[in-house]
């Protein structure tokens, strides 16, 4: 699971296309490239009625890299949802007393 998370964080959308900019067939994608995909949709439609030409539209949606980075940071302990506060109450009380005495 951590390896797949790394693939999304470090992934490059350019690996989904060949040198001509055409999409690489899904079965030929590496595991690292396929891990980037959230969805892949091919739509065949006749854009201009009556011309007899079928247009192919490819919609590619990748996984959220920012979310993957956040999850990786949490896993590595670099990011926490909880703020930890350690207070030396004796030092704080002494400091407050010294400020009060200075008035």
CNS distance restraints for C-alpha pairs under 8 A (distance, minus, plus):
assign (resid   1 and name CA) (resid   5 and name CA) 6.34 0.50 0.50
assign (resid   2 and name CA) (resid   6 and name CA) 6.23 0.50 0.50
assign (resid   3 and name CA) (resid   7 and name CA) 6.33 0.50 0.50
assign (resid   4 and name CA) (resid   8 and name CA) 6.48 0.50 0.50
assign (resid   4 and name CA) (resid  32 and name CA) 7.48 0.50 0.50
assign (resid   4 and name CA) (resid  35 and name CA) 6.55 0.50 0.50
assign (resid   5 and name CA) (resid   9 and name CA) 6.25 0.50 0.50
assign (resid   5 and name CA) (resid  68 and name CA) 6.29 0.50 0.50
assign (resid   5 and name CA) (resid  72 and name CA) 7.03 0.50 0.50
assign (resid   6 and name CA) (resid  10 and name CA) 5.98 0.50 0.50
assign (resid   6 and name CA) (resid  11 and name CA) 7.93 0.50 0.50
assign (resid   6 and name CA) (resid  72 and name CA) 7.64 0.50 0.50
assign (resid   7 and name CA) (resid  11 and name CA) 5.33 0.50 0.50
assign (resid   7 and name CA) (resid  32 and name CA) 5.41 0.50 0.50
assign (resid   7 and name CA) (resid  33 and name CA) 7.67 0.50 0.50
assign (resid   7 and name CA) (resid  35 and name CA) 6.42 0.50 0.50
assign (resid   7 and name CA) (resid  36 and name CA) 7.22 0.50 0.50
assign (resid   8 and name CA) (resid  32 and name CA) 7.74 0.50 0.50
assign (resid   8 and name CA) (resid  35 and name CA) 6.18 0.50 0.50
assign (resid   8 and name CA) (resid  36 and name CA) 5.35 0.50 0.50
assign (resid   8 and name CA) (resid  63 and name CA) 7.07 0.50 0.50
assign (resid   8 and name CA) (resid  65 and name CA) 6.14 0.50 0.50
assign (resid   8 and name CA) (resid  68 and name CA) 6.54 0.50 0.50
assign (resid   9 and name CA) (resid  65 and name CA) 5.49 0.50 0.50
assign (resid   9 and name CA) (resid  66 and name CA) 7.76 0.50 0.50
assign (resid   9 and name CA) (resid  68 and name CA) 5.73 0.50 0.50
assign (resid   9 and name CA) (resid  69 and name CA) 5.75 0.50 0.50
assign (resid  11 and name CA) (resid  32 and name CA) 7.18 0.50 0.50
assign (resid  11 and name CA) (resid  33 and name CA) 6.88 0.50 0.50
assign (resid  11 and name CA) (resid  36 and name CA) 6.39 0.50 0.50
assign (resid  12 and name CA) (resid  33 and name CA) 7.59 0.50 0.50
assign (resid  12 and name CA) (resid  36 and name CA) 7.98 0.50 0.50
assign (resid  13 and name CA) (resid  17 and name CA) 7.82 0.50 0.50
assign (resid  13 and name CA) (resid  33 and name CA) 7.64 0.50 0.50
assign (resid  13 and name CA) (resid  36 and name CA) 7.43 0.50 0.50
assign (resid  13 and name CA) (resid  62 and name CA) 7.99 0.50 0.50
assign (resid  15 and name CA) (resid  33 and name CA) 6.06 0.50 0.50
assign (resid  16 and name CA) (resid  23 and name CA) 5.86 0.50 0.50
assign (resid  16 and name CA) (resid  24 and name CA) 5.75 0.50 0.50
assign (resid  16 and name CA) (resid  29 and name CA) 7.09 0.50 0.50
assign (resid  16 and name CA) (resid  33 and name CA) 6.33 0.50 0.50
assign (resid  16 and name CA) (resid  34 and name CA) 7.98 0.50 0.50
assign (resid  17 and name CA) (resid  21 and name CA) 5.33 0.50 0.50
assign (resid  17 and name CA) (resid  22 and name CA) 5.30 0.50 0.50
assign (resid  17 and name CA) (resid  23 and name CA) 4.27 0.50 0.50
assign (resid  17 and name CA) (resid  24 and name CA) 5.14 0.50 0.50
assign (resid  18 and name CA) (resid  22 and name CA) 5.51 0.50 0.50
assign (resid  18 and name CA) (resid  23 and name CA) 6.25 0.50 0.50
assign (resid  18 and name CA) (resid  24 and name CA) 5.97 0.50 0.50
assign (resid  24 and name CA) (resid  28 and name CA) 6.59 0.50 0.50
assign (resid  24 and name CA) (resid  29 and name CA) 6.64 0.50 0.50
assign (resid  25 and name CA) (resid  29 and name CA) 6.73 0.50 0.50
assign (resid  26 and name CA) (resid  34 and name CA) 7.53 0.50 0.50
assign (resid  29 and name CA) (resid  33 and name CA) 5.93 0.50 0.50
assign (resid  29 and name CA) (resid  34 and name CA) 5.88 0.50 0.50
assign (resid  30 and name CA) (resid  34 and name CA) 6.11 0.50 0.50
assign (resid  31 and name CA) (resid  35 and name CA) 6.08 0.50 0.50
assign (resid  32 and name CA) (resid  36 and name CA) 7.13 0.50 0.50
assign (resid  33 and name CA) (resid  37 and name CA) 7.48 0.50 0.50
assign (resid  36 and name CA) (resid  62 and name CA) 5.38 0.50 0.50
assign (resid  36 and name CA) (resid  63 and name CA) 5.56 0.50 0.50
assign (resid  37 and name CA) (resid  60 and name CA) 7.34 0.50 0.50
assign (resid  37 and name CA) (resid  61 and name CA) 6.23 0.50 0.50
assign (resid  37 and name CA) (resid  62 and name CA) 4.53 0.50 0.50
assign (resid  37 and name CA) (resid  63 and name CA) 5.81 0.50 0.50
assign (resid  38 and name CA) (resid  60 and name CA) 7.80 0.50 0.50
assign (resid  38 and name CA) (resid  61 and name CA) 5.40 0.50 0.50
assign (resid  38 and name CA) (resid  62 and name CA) 4.80 0.50 0.50
assign (resid  38 and name CA) (resid  63 and name CA) 4.93 0.50 0.50
assign (resid  39 and name CA) (resid  59 and name CA) 7.94 0.50 0.50
assign (resid  39 and name CA) (resid  60 and name CA) 5.97 0.50 0.50
assign (resid  39 and name CA) (resid  61 and name CA) 5.12 0.50 0.50
assign (resid  39 and name CA) (resid  62 and name CA) 6.80 0.50 0.50
assign (resid  40 and name CA) (resid  58 and name CA) 7.32 0.50 0.50
assign (resid  40 and name CA) (resid  59 and name CA) 5.84 0.50 0.50
assign (resid  40 and name CA) (resid  60 and name CA) 4.74 0.50 0.50
assign (resid  40 and name CA) (resid  61 and name CA) 6.44 0.50 0.50
assign (resid  41 and name CA) (resid  58 and name CA) 5.79 0.50 0.50
assign (resid  41 and name CA) (resid  59 and name CA) 5.03 0.50 0.50
assign (resid  41 and name CA) (resid  60 and name CA) 6.50 0.50 0.50
assign (resid  42 and name CA) (resid  56 and name CA) 6.83 0.50 0.50
assign (resid  42 and name CA) (resid  57 and name CA) 5.71 0.50 0.50
assign (resid  42 and name CA) (resid  58 and name CA) 4.60 0.50 0.50
assign (resid  42 and name CA) (resid  59 and name CA) 6.33 0.50 0.50
assign (resid  43 and name CA) (resid  56 and name CA) 5.76 0.50 0.50
assign (resid  43 and name CA) (resid  57 and name CA) 4.98 0.50 0.50
assign (resid  43 and name CA) (resid  58 and name CA) 6.34 0.50 0.50
assign (resid  43 and name CA) (resid  59 and name CA) 7.94 0.50 0.50
assign (resid  44 and name CA) (resid  54 and name CA) 6.32 0.50 0.50
assign (resid  44 and name CA) (resid  55 and name CA) 5.66 0.50 0.50
assign (resid  44 and name CA) (resid  56 and name CA) 4.70 0.50 0.50
assign (resid  44 and name CA) (resid  57 and name CA) 6.35 0.50 0.50
assign (resid  45 and name CA) (resid  54 and name CA) 5.44 0.50 0.50
assign (resid  45 and name CA) (resid  55 and name CA) 5.29 0.50 0.50
assign (resid  45 and name CA) (resid  56 and name CA) 6.60 0.50 0.50
assign (resid  45 and name CA) (resid  57 and name CA) 7.90 0.50 0.50
assign (resid  46 and name CA) (resid  51 and name CA) 7.87 0.50 0.50
assign (resid  46 and name CA) (resid  52 and name CA) 7.20 0.50 0.50
assign (resid  46 and name CA) (resid  53 and name CA) 6.12 0.50 0.50
assign (resid  46 and name CA) (resid  54 and name CA) 4.73 0.50 0.50
assign (resid  46 and name CA) (resid  55 and name CA) 5.76 0.50 0.50
assign (resid  47 and name CA) (resid  53 and name CA) 7.93 0.50 0.50
assign (resid  47 and name CA) (resid  54 and name CA) 7.26 0.50 0.50
assign (resid  47 and name CA) (resid  55 and name CA) 6.44 0.50 0.50
assign (resid  48 and name CA) (resid  53 and name CA) 7.79 0.50 0.50
assign (resid  64 and name CA) (resid  68 and name CA) 6.39 0.50 0.50
assign (resid  65 and name CA) (resid  69 and name CA) 6.09 0.50 0.50
assign (resid  66 and name CA) (resid  70 and name CA) 6.23 0.50 0.50
assign (resid  67 and name CA) (resid  71 and name CA) 6.22 0.50 0.50
assign (resid  68 and name CA) (resid  72 and name CA) 6.09 0.50 0.50
assign (resid  69 and name CA) (resid  73 and name CA) 6.10 0.50 0.50
assign (resid  70 and name CA) (resid  74 and name CA) 6.25 0.50 0.50
assign (resid  70 and name CA) (resid  79 and name CA) 7.49 0.50 0.50
assign (resid  71 and name CA) (resid  75 and name CA) 6.14 0.50 0.50
assign (resid  72 and name CA) (resid  76 and name CA) 6.17 0.50 0.50
assign (resid  73 and name CA) (resid  77 and name CA) 6.08 0.50 0.50
assign (resid  73 and name CA) (resid  78 and name CA) 4.92 0.50 0.50
assign (resid  73 and name CA) (resid  79 and name CA) 5.34 0.50 0.50
assign (resid  74 and name CA) (resid  78 and name CA) 5.83 0.50 0.50
assign (resid  74 and name CA) (resid  79 and name CA) 4.85 0.50 0.50
assign (resid  74 and name CA) (resid  80 and name CA) 6.10 0.50 0.50
assign (resid  87 and name CA) (resid  92 and name CA) 7.66 0.50 0.50
assign (resid  88 and name CA) (resid  92 and name CA) 6.28 0.50 0.50
assign (resid  89 and name CA) (resid  93 and name CA) 6.01 0.50 0.50
assign (resid  90 and name CA) (resid  94 and name CA) 6.13 0.50 0.50
assign (resid  91 and name CA) (resid  95 and name CA) 6.07 0.50 0.50
assign (resid  92 and name CA) (resid  96 and name CA) 6.15 0.50 0.50
assign (resid  93 and name CA) (resid  97 and name CA) 6.11 0.50 0.50
assign (resid  94 and name CA) (resid  98 and name CA) 6.15 0.50 0.50
assign (resid  95 and name CA) (resid  99 and name CA) 6.25 0.50 0.50
assign (resid  96 and name CA) (resid 100 and name CA) 6.19 0.50 0.50
assign (resid  97 and name CA) (resid 101 and name CA) 6.08 0.50 0.50
assign (resid  98 and name CA) (resid 102 and name CA) 6.22 0.50 0.50
assign (resid  99 and name CA) (resid 103 and name CA) 6.87 0.50 0.50
